[in-house]
């Protein structure tokens, strides 16, 4: 079993889901936990435009690498889809590990009916999800290589996305199937120790 890395070696980047923000419960919990452990933590407030969101994540990933950190990524829902892109497309992807929490597998299919103005989950902002974003999401679909670098956490109680589809999308990954729970994985603290053990290698 691999020896856990020192906290000073890591940068944990949390990528939130569709219409979410750094104010989500998981993001705030991680921020507190990482501060107590001396781990560099980033959680960008992502733009609703997928390509802009990729640029925002990329900025943090590149800064972490330049500063000598090994990136560790956590993606929730649509954030899991974005994280998968970096895990497959980044030139230094072999240094990365990722945990995906109820990841969106095919958002170009699932978000078609979301085109138009949308209310942010954590604030008064109205987000304009444009039709061309569907094509952008389609262009970001990637295959899966080196599944050992991924951990999938899929909740059977997710009523937004199908956990069976997640398992089919990420074969061969370290997989944790959660009985019950929900799309936001509201019992996240119960699962964090296992995720941390995987990520901090």
N, C-alpha and C positions, 0 to 999 in steps of 0.2 A: 504494500500500500504506500502511495506517495506521501512524503512528509509534508505537512501543511507549511505554506509559506509564511514568512513574517508579515504582519500587517503593513509594515512600511514598504513592502514590495508591491502592494496591490492598490488598484483603484477600482472601486465598485461603482458601476454606472447603472442606475435604475431607469428603465424606459417605460413610461406610463402608457396606458391604453387610450383608446378613442374617446375624445371629449373629457379626458381626465387631466390631471395636473400634478405638480409636486405636493399639492395639498392632500393627496389621497392618503388613506390610513397606512398603506404599505410603505409608501415613500417616506412618510414622517417617522414611522417605526424604524425603518432602516437608517434614516439620518441619525436618530438618537443612538441606535446600537453601534453604528460605525464610529460615531464620535467617541463613545465610551471605550472603543477598542483601538483607536488611533488609526483607523483605515480611511484613506481618502475616499470621499463619497460625492457623487455627482448625480443630479436628477434634473435634466433640462425640462423647461416648460415648452413642450413641442408645439410647433405650428400645426394647424389643421391640414396644411398642404403636405402630402407625403414626401416630395423631393426636398422641400425646405426642412422638414423634420429630419431627413437623412443627413443633411448638411449640419444641422444643429448637433446631432449625435456624433457625427464625424469629427467636429471641432473638439469635442471633449475627449474622444478616443485618441486623436492625434496628440493633443496636449499631454495626455497621460503617458503615451509612448515616449514623447520627447523628454518628459521629466523622469523617465526611467521606471515607470510603473508597468506592471502586467495587468491589462484590463480584465475585469470580470463583469459580465453583463447579466442583468436580470430584466426580462421583458414580460409585461403583463398584457394579455389580450392582443391588441394591435401592436403593442410594444414588442411582443414576442415575435411577430412577423418582421418588424424592423431589425430586431436583434439577429434573427436568422440571416438576414441579408449581410450583415457585417461578419457573421461567423463563416459565411461562404465566399464572400467577395473581397474582404480586406487582405492586402498583401502580407500582413503579419498575423493572419488568423490563427496560426498554429500556437500563438501565445495566449489565445483567448479561451475562456470557458464561459458557458452561459447556462442560466436556469430560465426556463420558460414556464410561466404560470398561466394556465388556460389560454394558450396562444391562439390568435386568429390564424387559421390555416390558409383561407382563400378570401381575403377581404375584398378583392375586386368583385367577387360574386355577392358577398354578404352585405356590402355597404351601398349597393345600387339604390336602395330605397331611402338612403340617408341624404341624398343630394338636396341641398337647400340650406336655409338657416337652421342652426341647431344651438340649443342652450348648453353652455359649459356645465359640467357636473359640480364644479367647486367655486363658481363665481357668477357674476352677472353678465359675462361676456357672451355675445352671440357669435357663433362660429359659422362661417360661410363655406360649406362643403360643396365644391364645384364638380360638375360632371367630368371634367378632364382629369380629376384626381383618380377616377376609376381606372383610366388607362395607365396612369402612373403606377398605381398599385399592381396592375397586371404585369407591368414591365419589371417589377421588383421581385417577382416570384423566382425562387431559386431551388435547386436540388439539395440533397443532403449528402455531405461527406463527413467522414470522421465522427460518427454519432457519439463516440465516447466522450467528446468535448461538450455534450449537451446533457442537461437534466430536464426532464419534462415532469411538471406537476399538473395533473389533470383531475378536476373534480367532477364526480358523477352527478353532483347536484347543480352543475352549471346549466341554467336554463337559457343562456344566450348563445353558447357554442356547444357543439357536440363533442364530448370527451372521446368517443370512439374515433372520430375523425382526427383528433389530435394524435392519438396513439398510432393510427395508420400513417399519418404524415411524418412522424418522427420514429421510425422503426430502429431498433438497436440502441436507442438512447437510454441513459439511466432514467428509469420511469417510476414515478410515485403516483399511484391511483388513489384518490381520496374518496372515500365513501361519504356521500352527502356533500356538505359545504355549499358553495355558490360560485358565481362567476368571479366575484372580487376576492375569493378565498379569504373570507372574513376570519377564518381560524389560522391565518398566516403564521402567527407566532408558534403554533404547534408544529409547523413544518420547517421553520427556519433552521433549526439545528442540523437537520439532514441536508438542507440546501447549502448551508454554510460549509459543512464538511466537504461537500463536493466542490464548491467554488474556490475554497481557500487551499487549493492544491497547486 
